């Protein structure tokens, strides 16, 4: 269940409420078969209505009638059934839980206020009016934009609404328990489950709020390039490729390794992965930079400690027709790989790779994954545009033309993270100082804490540009 | 006038009685009627990979052939063409060693072993192995006896497009692709012409004419492209002076260079499509000589050459020997910076 909940990251539209409910249902099964069946029969109406009362009442009733006395009363703590565990849970944790529920209620309220609930509702009304207009499809691109904005707005409202419903559900359980003057451990565990999941969802929501860049919602293209260091560096590049693919799979993003150049002995020289899913770029954009590994290299015959580097570049995955950026032909230097020689009829090699350099800025992209030169050229151009748009955004330039070429940094110059496998285990981000010794999980794609720390760091930098936080 | 090569193709190949040309159906278009298991396919893939890796850079050093990196890329494409659902196979390389589930393929496993052996050991061109070449936005059927269209040649379609944009009359006129081979240029151009624009594609080789017809048919262009068998301008005599454009990628390699070509080209591709005589320019000069009488005033031509030396010679040849016949004659370089093409217009 945890995994499913995590996977709803990025696609905030459906998640959570119904999952938490399912969890309640599942957990309730052991109580009594009748209950489970009964609830399943009426499940649909329950899941759609946001009230929790009927279920609770019914379960309570059944509970009492079938299992004679499962509840533990405060007044008479022991009525024949020796249920010490339950009692202990209840006695020790009820007040903590009540406190947690109060905290989460406050948090939900704050988040709802901060998210501008009223403004959102007004936006929704305005967008719905536009969408209902008969002239909507006169401009196809604009219509799509409007509908996307409408969906986003609806999703966000639904989410904020779900937060409230869930917090209310938890509160209801607490109140009910107080009212009953007795404690049902199954309910309280469910309440505690709701709180736990809700807190995760709220964390995620807050994180998404940090993603307000113009391309943050898009998918991402990651290019991994092994640095100098021979086979060890190429193996490191391969490990990072696996790490990002695993991370993306955990988010239930679609991944596609579109280009991969394998190393002579092991690993890869470079690879390009397309990660398709909402907010993939927003989450991953902070991964851009040099990643350094320190280990006893398996490729070093003396078993000495070795340091290698791999560069990660991240670009938004923009729909092909969405970049209405025109770059003058004379600003582009297009070349394609023909390893020397006379070319033409003299050569038959599948070298359709196209490299495009944007002359004013020196920004270059290469595309090798397609089977024809034209297809590679189209794709390369679209990547170049995405790249230039991101640089323009970073420089706060309103147009590609305004990009100051001399200030475009080396593609992945800055070292952002160290992965030490030996003599101790540590992954540490040099920007946020976030660190963990659980290097295995990180390499398995547990990147969320790093991503979160970086986004918060970036956000606080933006809020306090002077750095006097 | 259209030749009788155009006929439905069934299964793998069918012989055309008129010419007895056996057409090979591209692998990716064959039905996935063969079954194997993921693990057996994986074994083949591992075998193919290790065979490929053993090549290293020996071909590159020997005759500027492909190194193992390029061959691995080709191997991926072979998988793409041969398997019905290649993605799941290629993207999860570590998960399917012991997977006995069934997978549908378009050639038997034995054929796959044979095909890759031919690729590496006999240096049979990859495009003949899979029976197709991706060229521009087209996937063209190719087979032994037909020149595999090169990426450089893609640019001629762009040159034609530029000329059409300058003069919209060209869009609705009659074009010719001389020595069409697989039909690449004829099809590429037909797709940018207007509703009444037509292309005549000629080739001396019956195999090329048959393959070109098949490709034309695959892109539903039978109404726009007419394939005719014959030498250069011979099949076009009926329409002399009516053409608004001529394009050609004729054989241009000097005879003495043929022996030193990379094995894929020299050993497997048709000499007829490569050998341009002692200087390599026999056919190019023939085309330059005949272009004037074929073209309408204002008509456009674009020819591919062996590079800087030939292009310079031909531009000079046209400007001195054909004085006043043509205007705006120039060289155009390919993406590798080699002066690959000459273009110009018939004077008005």
Interface residues (C-beta under 8 A of the other chain):
Chain A: X255 X256 X257 X261 X262 X334 X335 X336 X338 X339 X340 X341 X342 X343 X344 X345 X346 X347 X348 X349 X350 X351 X352 X354 X368 X370 X371 X372 X373 X374 X375
Chain B: X60 X64 X65 X66 X69 X70 X72 X73 X74 X77 X87 X91 X125 X126 X127 X134 X135 X136 X137 X138 X147 X148 X150 X151 X152 X153 X154 X249 X251 X252 X253 X257 X261 X262 X264 X265 X269 X273 X274 X304 X305 X306 X307 X334 X335 X336 X337 X338 X340
